[in-house]
Amino acid sequence: MNLLSKYIVTLTHLYGVVHKDVVAEIYNEQQDEQITSQEVEDFFDASVQEIEKHFAYKEGNYFVHETILVYDDLDETLSKQAGKPRYIPEKDELMKYMDQFYFYKSEAYNKLYDHVLKNHVDGNEERAEAVCEDAEGMIEVNASFGTVMSTLDNMGVEFNSKQQRDKVKGLVRKLQDNVRLWTNKGHTNQELKDLGYSAAGNASAGNQVLTKKLGRNDPCHCGSGKKYKKCCLDKDQKMKI
């Protein structure tokens, strides 16, 4: 895939929605070659099928993740992003977002993983990973704290005491502050607080929560009954190369 295509895809994955001017600006900051926003748009139009395979679509002057378009959430996302500074990673970190499943693993994520692995899944690394990735994914789509905890319950995470449950609650709340969010232009809530900005609130229990694209631990779409990552993931990714 051409480098400019990768910038369109990775910035869409990181921000959910990104203006063509921002794509040109970040590209020009990180590359010797300089381009205009019109060239970005023209390039997308010439490579539309290749780029759309990676869930990035053009809507007016914006590149938008498929999830936002499916739920008609573009205006709301732009409204929540308004006035917030943009998180811009170094090129090497940005390019990791070519992987549709990549996410920033914060210290808070690692602490939750270590605790779940040691205390709740009998040292089963695959189960601990599945639990923590699902918690991360729910937070990414603005699920309420109660919904995240219910997800852990549904995945068979058992608590032998109130103290155990309270410990995990604290770790999940810490994770909520350290997930990169589309509504924060890629920043975490904690990063925005540190910069003196108001962080994005989580959805209330009654609010609609976006359904994320097929996750690694979800049942495979082929109907085999296996997890996606153990079945068709590699094949699907090769089709998009």
N, C-alpha and C positions, 0 to 999 in steps of 0.2 A: 504494500500500500504506500502511495506517495506520502511524503512528510506532511504536506499541508492537509491531506485527508486525515492523517493521524491527529493533527492539532484540532481539527473540527470535531472528531470523535471523542478525543480525550477531554476536551473542554466541555463538551456536552455531557459526558458522563460525570464530570466533576461538579458542574454547576446546575445541571438539569436543563437550563436555558441560558444561552449566551448570544449576545448581539454580534453580528459579523464584524463590527468595528473592534470589538474586544478580541476576537480571534486574530485579526490583523495586528493589533497592538502587541499582544503577547508573542505572536510569531516573530514580529520584528525585534522584540526585546531579546529573544533567545536565538535568533538566526542572523547570519551575515546578510543573506538575501532579504531584500525589503519588498513588501507587497502592499497593495491597497485593499480596502474592504470590498471594492467592486471585483477585484481579482479573486478574492475569497469566494464571493457569491458565484462568479462565473465558473470557478473551478468546481464548486459543489454541483452546479447544474450539469457539468460535463461528466461528473463522477457519481451521480446521484444513486445509482443502484448499488455500487460498492459501499458507499457511506451508509446508506439506509440499512444494510445488513447488520450494522453495528448500532441500531436503534436511534440514530440521529437523523432528524428530519428538518426541513426548512419551513418556517412559518413566517412570512413577511421578511423582516430583516433579522430574524432570530433563527438559531439552530436549537431544536427542542428535542428532549428525550421522549421516546415513544410513550413511556408511562404517563407523562404529563399530558400528552395529546389524547390518549385513551380516556383519561378522566376529565378532559376539558378544564385543566387546572392551570393553564398558562397565565391568565390574568392574575390569579391569586398568588402564584409563585412570584411573578414580577413585583406584585404589591409588597410581598413579604421581604423580597430582596432589597427594595428601595431604601437608599440611604446607608446601606451597610458597605463596609470596605470589602474588596475582593481578595480572597486567598489565592496567591499565585505560587505554586510550587516550582522548584527547579525542574529543568527539562527532564532529567532522569526520573524523577518522581512522577511528573505529569504523564510520561509515556507509559507508566504502569497502568494507567486507567484505560489503555487499549483492551485490557482484560475486563470483560463486563462484570466479573465477580470481584475485582480488586477493591479493597477498602483499606483505609488507614487503620492500622492496629496500634491504638494508643496504649499508654501505660495502664489506663483504666481497663481496657479490654484484656490485657495480659493478666492483670490481677484477678479479674473475674474468671478467666480461663483456668488459671492456676488453682483457684479456690474450688471451682466446680470439679476439676479433675481430681483433686485430692480428697474432697469431702462428699461428693454427690454421685459420682459415676464409677466408683471403684477403679479409678486409674485408667479408664477407657478413653484414650485420646480422641478417637473418632467421635464418641458421644459428646465429650466436652467441647470439641470443635463445633459440632452441630448445634448444641445448646447456645453457645456464645455467638455463633454466626447468625442464628435466628434472632437472638436478642438484639444484636447490632442492626440487622435488617429491619426489624420492627421499629426501632428508634429512627432509622433513616427515613421511614415513611410516616413519621409523626404519630406513631401509636402512643397511647397514653401509658403511664407507668403501670397501671393495673392490667392493661392488655399484655404488656411485656411479661409481667409476673405470671399471668395466666398461661402464656405461651410456655414458660418454663415448667409449669405444672403439667400442661398437656404433653410435654416431652418426657415426662416421667421423673423429673427432678424432685426428689423427696426430701422433706425437712423433718428431722426427728424432734425438733424443739422450736419454740418461738425464737430463741436466741439464734439458731441456725438460719431461720427464715429472715430475721432482721439483718443478719450479716450479709446475706445475698441481696436484700433490698438496698442496703447501703452501697454495695458494689454496683448494682444496676443503676442507681441514681447517679453515681459517679460516672458511669459509662454514658448516661444520657448527656452529660455535659461535655463529652469528649468524642462525639461522633461528628464527622464532617457532613453538613447538611446543605441541600440545594437552597433552602430558604435563607441560609446564611452566606450565600455565594462561596461555598466551600469551607468556610470557617466552622470550627466547633463553637458551641455555646460558651465554653470556658475561654476560648481565644477572644471572642467578642467582648466578654466581660472584662478581660484583662486589658483590652483596647479602649474600654470605656463606653462600649455600645450596649444597647439592650439586646439580649439574646432572644432567639426565637422560642416561643412557648411550645409545649407539647400539646397534641390534640386532646380534647376532653374525651371521655368515654363515649359520648354520643356522636362525636364527629366521624365523618367518613375517613377511613384510612386507605390510602392508595395500596393496591395490590402490586407488589414488586414483581419484576420479571422472574422467570423460573429460576429458583435458587439451586445451589449445588446439592442441598440436602432434600429437595423436594422429590416426589415420585417422578420418574422419567416420563416424558410425554409419549413415549412409544407404547406404554401400557405393560411393560415387562414386570412392573412391581419393584424394580430396583431403584436406588437413588440415582438421580440424574448424573452425578459426578462419577458413579460407578458403571454407567451405561452409555448414553449417547453424547455426553459432554464433549469428549475428544473429537468425535465425528462431526458434531455441529461446529466446533471451533475451526476445524480444518476446512469446512465448506466456506468459511468467511475469510479465509486467508487470500 
